[in-house]
Amino acid sequence: MSSVTLITDLFQASHVHLKQRKKFNEKDEPAFRLAALFPFDGQRTIPKLGVTYQSSPNNIVAALQEVVRDEWGWEYDPYNQEFSKANGVQFPPNFANGNLVFKKDANGNPIPNEIDPITKDKIILNLKNTMDVPCANGATNPIQIIDPAACYSGCVGRAQLEVSAFTTKGDTPSKILSIRLIKFLMCYDDEPFGNDGPRDTVEDAFAAYGVTDSNLSVTTGNTEFRPESQQSPAANSPPAMKKPPAANTPHATKKPPAMKKPPAIKKEVTGTVIMNEDCEYTYASLIEAGYTDQDMIDHGYAVPNFAG
């Protein structure tokens, strides 16, 4: 087996599915994937920034040629799939011509002679991995891991790839030439494709639309409020859980108005935790809401019961 790991040039990403595995037909194995778009002329400008960057698949092609030469001894042509198949490669990587991708009508049918503006004058290279693809923010120093959900179709980034050539063993050996997506570095925001892309916060979206004569209380909805952010969640953030009902009111749907803190009561002690005196929930209501003992400790509702 011959293998090369590389970092690509910057490219605009399309069909990004890095949060959840995706398959486009029943024969596909679900995988994390994206399509890398490289301009024919090797460079592109981000309109809203005026930033021009180099964008070419040349180092990917060079890696493919290297592993094919080392493993099988012949010269690989990335734009001649038939030649690769004639040499025994079953599914050679496809550097597709974006000018052969047409816009679609309301029924999803291609419109003849109308090239999709997203792929126009670009090379398309589909990349995937059945394993997780870690993502990072290229604007931070040092580089920081981000939630893959922050990466969208239209953003600009780089990928770490593994290019490999090998022959399977057995009675009917096959030649395998593969490009595997390992990691993705998001570097620039750009115009999103479709409905994807970065979204402003609630505060920014409605900054100019507040009203001064509303009959809403300023505390309305506070107990359910969760500020939006384009930043990734903290690495140790607990999974979202159902908000528990208020203590001793198992059927409550809204938190009652803030009241004067009652006198301290006897701590509720279980086998593994001691509920905090000022916790507004009972141990039973938190369990019912889906919290584990560790979740209660992490949220400050309880402390470990080391004597339990």
N, C-alpha and C positions, 0 to 999 in steps of 0.2 A: 504493500500500500504506500502511495505517495500522497503527502498532505502538506498544504500551505495555509497558514492563518494570516489574514491581512485586514487592514482598515481601509475602507473605501474612500473615494472622494465624497464631497458633499453631494447630496441628491435630494430631489423632492420626492416625498413618499406618497404612495397612493394605495388604496385598498388595505388600510392599516388595521390589523387585527392582532394586537399584542397583549390585550387584557384577557381575552378568551379565545380558545381554539375555534377555528372556522374551517368549514369545507364547502366547496362550491358545487360539488356533485356527489352522488351517493358512493362513487368509487373512491373518492378522496379519503385519506386519513385526516381527521381533524388536526389542525396545526396552527401555531402562531405564525403570522405571515404579513408581508407587505410587498408592494411592488416599487422598485427603485426606478425613477425616471431620470435619464441622462440625456441632455440636449445633443443633437447631432454635432454641433460645432464645439462642444466641450466646455461651454460656460453659460451661466445664466445670471440674470439680475433679479433681485427681489424688488418688485415695483415700489412697495410702500416704504422701503428702507433705502433704496438706491445702492444696495450692496451687491456687488458682482462676485461670484465665486466660480472656481474651477469645478467642473462636473463631468467626469469621464469614467467609463468602465474599463479603461486600458489596463489598470493594475490587476483587475479581476481576470481579464483575458490572458495577461502574462502569466498569472498563477495557473490557470487552466492549461496553458501550453506547457508550462514547466512540469506539472504532475503527469500529463499525458506522455510527454517525452520520457520522463523517468520511469513510468510504469509500463508503457507499451511500445515506446520507441518510434512513434510517428508524430507528425506535425498536426496540431489541432487548429481547425478553422472555426471560430465561434459563430460565423454567419453561414455555415454550410452544415446543417444538421444531417442532411442525407449522407454526406461523406462520413460523419461520425457514426451514423447507424450502420453504414456499409462496413465499418471497421469493428462492429460488434457492440457499440454503446447503445443500450436500449433507450434511455431517455436523456439525451444530452441537454445541457442547459440551453434555454432559448432566449437569445437576445432579439426580442421582437421589435418590429418596425411600427412605431406609434402612428404613422400615417396610414396604416391599414386598420386602425380602430375607428369606427364611425359612431357618430352620435346616434342615440336611440329615441324613438318616438314614445308617446304615452303608453304604448303597449309593450315597450321593451324591444321593438324590432329596429335593426340598423337602418339609418336613413342614407340611401346611396349617395356617395360623393360628398358627404358632409363629415369631414374628419373631426373627431373629438378634440376640442381645443386643449384639453388636459394633456393629451398624448401627442399632439401635433409636433412634428420635427424632433421627436425624442425616441430614444431606445428604452424599451421596457424590459426589466429583468425581475422576475418573480422570485422572492426569497422566502424561505420558511424553515420551521423547526418544530418537531413535535414536543420538544422540551421547552421549559420556560425561557423567555428571552428577556433578560434584565435590561432595564432602560435607565438612562441617566440624563441629567441636565447639563448641557455643554456650556451654560453661561455661568456656572459656579466654579469657584476655585477654593478648595479642591472640588473635583467632580462629585456630584451627589446623586445617589439613586433616587429615581422618581417612580410614581405609580405609572404602569404602562398605559393606563387609561388616559393619561395626559397627552400621549402621542396620537396624532390624528392625521387623516388623509389631507395632505396639503402642506404639512410642516416640512422643514428642511433639516436633514441630519446626516450622520455617517453610520455605517454599520461595521461591526466586526464579523468577518466571514471565515469559514473553514472550507477550503477547496480541496477535494480528495478524488483520487483515482485508484480503483482496486478491482480485483476480479474475485467473484464469489467462488466458493468451493462446492464440490458435489459433482453429480453426473452431468449436469447441464450448467456449467459455469457461465456467469454473465459479467460483462464489463460495466462497471458503475462509475460514472463521472458526476460528482455532486457538488453543489454549493449550499452550505448550511448557514443559516442566519444564527449568529451566536449572541450578539448584543446590539443595542441601538442607542445612539447618542443624539438626542434632540438638540439642535443648535439654533434654529431660527423659527419664529412664528411667520407664517405666510398666509395668503388667502386660502381658506379651507375649501375642500372639494365637497359639494353637497352641504349637508347639515352638520358636518363635523367641524372641529376646530375649537380654539379657545373662546371662552365666553366670559363676558364681564360679570362682575359681582352684582348682586341684587342692588346694593347701594349705588353703584355706578349706573346701572340700567335705569333706575327710577329717580336719580338725583334731582331732576328738574320737574318731577311730577308729584311732589308732596302736597298735601292739602292742609289748610289752616283751620277749616271749620268742620273737621271730622268728629263724629260722635264715638270713635274708638278710644278706649283707654290707652295710655302710653305703655301699659304693661300687657296689653292684649297679645297673646301668642308667645310671650317670653319663654314659657316653659318648653315650647317646642322649637324655638329658634335655633338654627344651626347655620352660622355664617358660611357663605360659599367662598371658595378659594381656588385659584389655579395651581396652587402648590400641592404637592403630594401629601397624603396623610402621614402623620408621624409613624415611624417604623413599627412602634409598639402599640399603636392605637388598637383598642379592642374592637371586635366585630360589632356592627350595629345590632342592637337588641331592642325588643319591644319595651317601651317605657313602662315601668311598673306603676300600678295604681298607688295612690297615697295611702299611707299607713292606716290600717283599720277601716279602710273604705274600699273594699276589693272591687266594687263596681264603678268607682269614680272614673270619669273620662277627662276631667279637667282638674288641674291643680287649684286648690282653694286660694283665695287672696292671702298675701303674706300677713302673718299674725305675729304677735309678740312671742318670742321664744319661750316655751313652757319650761318649768323647772326640770332639772335633770331627773331622769327616771333610772330605774335599775337597768343595767346593761343586759341585752339579750345575748346569751352565750350558747353557741352550738359546739359541735365536736371539734371544728377546725377554725372558727372565727368568733370574734367578739364584736357585736354590732356597736357602732359609735353612739353615744348618748344623744347626739344631735341629728342622727340620721332620721329622715322623714319617712323612711320605708321600713317595713318589717322584713325579717329574714325570709319568711314564707312568701311575701309578695314579690321579692326579688327573684327567688327561685322560680316562681310561676312566670315571671317575665323573661326567663331564659338566662339569668345571671348565674355564673358558677361562683364558688367561694372566692376564687382568685380574682374574678371580675369585681366582686364587692370590695376586695382589698385594693385593687388598682384604681377604683373610682372613689376611694376614700369613705366608703360606707361602713367599713369594718376593718379590724386589725386581726392578725393571726392569733389564734389561741394556742400558744405554745404549751399550755398545761393540759390541753384537751387530749 
